[in-house]
Amino acid sequence: MINKDVISLSTKEFLGNLKNFFDKYFGDDAQKKIDLMEYLPEDKWLEIKKQGLLAPFLPAEYGGRTPSQKELLEVLRLAGHYGVPVTLRTGIEGALVIQPLTKYAKKELIEKVLPFIFEGEGGGLAITEPDSSGSAIAKEMLSYYEFLENGNIYIKAKKYWQGNSQSDFLLVAAKEKKGEKMEKSINLLFVPRKNIKFTPIKSEGLKAVRYAVNEIEGEIPAENLILLSEVPRKNLREFQDLFIRSRLQFIGMTHGIIENVHNNVTKYIRNKIDFIMHELHEIDSRRAVSKVLYDFVCKTVSPDKPVNDKLMEANIVKAVASEYAYEAARIAQKLMGAKGYESGHPISNIVLDIRPFTIFEGPNDMLFAEVFDQFSKTSIEEKNNGITLNKGMTIYERFISDSRFVFENGKESLKAVSENIYNFINIYKLSDINPVKKVFAGKILSKLFVLGRIHNDAYTEKFLVREINKDILDFNY
Ligand SMILES: Cc1cc2nc3c(=O)[nH]c(=O)nc-3n(C[C@H](O)[C@H](O)[C@H](O)COP(=O)(O)OP(=O)(O)OC[C@H]3O[C@@H](n4cnc5c(N)ncnc54)[C@H](O)[C@@H]3O)c2cc1C
């Protein structure tokens, strides 16, 4: 399915080979450059997949490469240099399809599904429904399946906005129905194209990724069920794990895109007046924050190790990375003047395509609110050590006690970095924060998480202090 020669290459050679194929189809000098504002020609995409594009996501026992988080992120980053849809398709097929499939499905099903990915058009992950809120996924999900007397499964689901809709299959999230009762836990089902009626969604951008309303109904073999856990009460935790991993890996896509923005803006800028240089610096500061998050994920995550202890970190990575990639793209578009409004200009394409990164995999406002929730609860490590938290603590007291936040010279040094931020987090108790303030508190904490991880970079530190002060203004408004 994958060219065997690429599996034994060193990471450098492996990435170099992929780069040649990306250059061939998406590079500036490509002879027949693919228009990424249209559907992606599946035969060309398949050719790149055969060169191992998805091999870092695939366990070695199924023909993938030796697990390496750095290599996996480098593939997403490289793909981001060629366009938002290029990295998003890689992310969908790798993180939303191959990783859950190979982690949770039985061997026979994995072996049945992989050829669809490596010899066909692949598939997508179907979670969001038009009739329930996407951000309250687990509670409100309406899709269900039930076991039939003949041993098969009947599934009924209405999903929308799935990346890779209209391709060979969807992994559909649904609850089991027993009689009239819907279980709370969620599992995945492999549903082939023949059971899906799709109505394409006319998206503003990301046409190369193909979106649709997917109506799924019919009988499928029981072997198509992918149980997220044999123990029903653990299913929801596994379902959450799936998001934790993909939100952490998200940084590979956004970091590649923010670098793409930087490369393009420096290439097209004609006037080097002072204010333009100032705005370029704004883009670069966001790129520097993104790099901190990129390095954090490379160092602390591994494709073959659990990530269930990293919910707060995953929400920070996803929300900050997408917010800054979007902002950087918008600044770049402005700097292009009229050119930035031309349809098909690389920067205007990026601005159009990057916006939903702030929406999917959990809208950022919700994620920032959750960051505060996770910060004000005991972490898994604390729970294991029997530590409990007092809601009467100030944010500062909690910040000092939480080992997920680090500071180069000790967390007390925050006062020297910014007295204003230090004073602010000393005023409020965890119990003072209402649902609206939670979103801003989450933003402040997310940036503090990055601030403490900056080494010898006074510019980025200054940038983040300013950003946090803006969030404090919003909080106090
Ligand atoms: C381009 C694109 C690709 C997508 N890809 C997929 C895919 O591959 N598979 C899939 O299943 N789905 C996909 N989706 C769907 C996506 O995951 C959902 O749109 C997303 O989870 C948000 O759900 P919603 O649209 O129902 O918004 P809602 O949940 O209605 O949220 C709308 C807004 O309400 C606010 N809000 C909601 N909850 C909170 C909260 N708790 N705290 C503060 N504010 C809040 C936020 O401002 C949020 O932006 C995609 C969507 C897009 C646009």
PDBQT file of the ligand as one rigid body, heavy atoms in Angstrom, charges set to zero:
ROOT
HETATM    1  C1  LIG A 501     -14.296  23.675   8.094  1.00  0.00    +0.000 C 
HETATM    2  C2  LIG A 501     -14.908  22.815   9.133  1.00  0.00    +0.000 A 
HETATM    3  C3  LIG A 501     -14.462  21.515   9.267  1.00  0.00    +0.000 A 
HETATM    4  C4  LIG A 501     -15.059  20.641  10.170  1.00  0.00    +0.000 A 
HETATM    5  N1  LIG A 501     -14.647  19.339  10.224  1.00  0.00    +0.000 NA
HETATM    6  C5  LIG A 501     -15.366  18.448  10.957  1.00  0.00    +0.000 A 
HETATM    7  C6  LIG A 501     -15.100  17.041  10.873  1.00  0.00    +0.000 A 
HETATM    8  O1  LIG A 501     -14.182  16.596  10.168  1.00  0.00    +0.000 OA
HETATM    9  N2  LIG A 501     -15.894  16.195  11.584  1.00  0.00    +0.000 N 
HETATM   10  C7  LIG A 501     -16.921  16.643  12.356  1.00  0.00    +0.000 A 
HETATM   11  O2  LIG A 501     -17.627  15.822  12.936  1.00  0.00    +0.000 OA
HETATM   12  N3  LIG A 501     -17.176  17.983  12.483  1.00  0.00    +0.000 NA
HETATM   13  C8  LIG A 501     -16.437  18.884  11.794  1.00  0.00    +0.000 A 
HETATM   14  N4  LIG A 501     -16.736  20.234  11.861  1.00  0.00    +0.000 N 
HETATM   15  C9  LIG A 501     -17.754  20.698  12.782  1.00  0.00    +0.000 C 
HETATM   16  C10 LIG A 501     -17.116  21.399  13.991  1.00  0.00    +0.000 C 
HETATM   17  O3  LIG A 501     -16.395  20.484  14.768  1.00  0.00    +0.000 OA
HETATM   18  C11 LIG A 501     -18.196  22.132  14.795  1.00  0.00    +0.000 C 
HETATM   19  O4  LIG A 501     -18.700  23.148  13.954  1.00  0.00    +0.000 OA
HETATM   20  C12 LIG A 501     -17.632  22.719  16.087  1.00  0.00    +0.000 C 
HETATM   21  O5  LIG A 501     -17.428  21.713  17.040  1.00  0.00    +0.000 OA
HETATM   22  C13 LIG A 501     -18.542  23.773  16.693  1.00  0.00    +0.000 C 
HETATM   23  O6  LIG A 501     -19.835  23.291  16.816  1.00  0.00    +0.000 OA
HETATM   24  P1  LIG A 501     -21.089  24.169  16.304  1.00  0.00    +0.000 P 
HETATM   25  O7  LIG A 501     -20.845  24.555  14.886  1.00  0.00    +0.000 OA
HETATM   26  O8  LIG A 501     -22.318  23.394  16.614  1.00  0.00    +0.000 OA
HETATM   27  O9  LIG A 501     -20.996  25.489  17.158  1.00  0.00    +0.000 OA
HETATM   28  P2  LIG A 501     -21.629  25.746  18.581  1.00  0.00    +0.000 P 
HETATM   29  O10 LIG A 501     -21.356  24.630  19.494  1.00  0.00    +0.000 OA
HETATM   30  O11 LIG A 501     -23.055  26.135  18.378  1.00  0.00    +0.000 OA
HETATM   31  O12 LIG A 501     -20.785  27.023  19.043  1.00  0.00    +0.000 OA
HETATM   32  C14 LIG A 501     -20.970  28.311  18.399  1.00  0.00    +0.000 C 
HETATM   33  C15 LIG A 501     -20.278  29.399  19.214  1.00  0.00    +0.000 C 
HETATM   34  O13 LIG A 501     -20.864  29.474  20.512  1.00  0.00    +0.000 OA
HETATM   35  C16 LIG A 501     -19.875  29.825  21.475  1.00  0.00    +0.000 C 
HETATM   36  N5  LIG A 501     -19.784  28.735  22.470  1.00  0.00    +0.000 N 
HETATM   37  C17 LIG A 501     -20.251  27.452  22.358  1.00  0.00    +0.000 A 
HETATM   38  N6  LIG A 501     -19.993  26.762  23.497  1.00  0.00    +0.000 NA
HETATM   39  C18 LIG A 501     -19.346  27.587  24.332  1.00  0.00    +0.000 A 
HETATM   40  C19 LIG A 501     -18.839  27.461  25.658  1.00  0.00    +0.000 A 
HETATM   41  N7  LIG A 501     -18.952  26.324  26.349  1.00  0.00    +0.000 N 
HETATM   42  N8  LIG A 501     -18.239  28.546  26.223  1.00  0.00    +0.000 NA
HETATM   43  C20 LIG A 501     -18.128  29.706  25.537  1.00  0.00    +0.000 A 
HETATM   44  N9  LIG A 501     -18.613  29.885  24.291  1.00  0.00    +0.000 NA
HETATM   45  C21 LIG A 501     -19.213  28.852  23.696  1.00  0.00    +0.000 A 
HETATM   46  C22 LIG A 501     -18.563  29.995  20.725  1.00  0.00    +0.000 C 
HETATM   47  O14 LIG A 501     -18.362  31.351  20.415  1.00  0.00    +0.000 OA
HETATM   48  C23 LIG A 501     -18.786  29.155  19.480  1.00  0.00    +0.000 C 
HETATM   49  O15 LIG A 501     -17.970  29.587  18.401  1.00  0.00    +0.000 OA
HETATM   50  C24 LIG A 501     -16.112  21.122  10.999  1.00  0.00    +0.000 A 
HETATM   51  C25 LIG A 501     -16.522  22.462  10.901  1.00  0.00    +0.000 A 
HETATM   52  C26 LIG A 501     -15.937  23.301   9.983  1.00  0.00    +0.000 A 
HETATM   53  C27 LIG A 501     -16.425  24.727   9.879  1.00  0.00    +0.000 C 
ENDROOT
TORSDOF 0
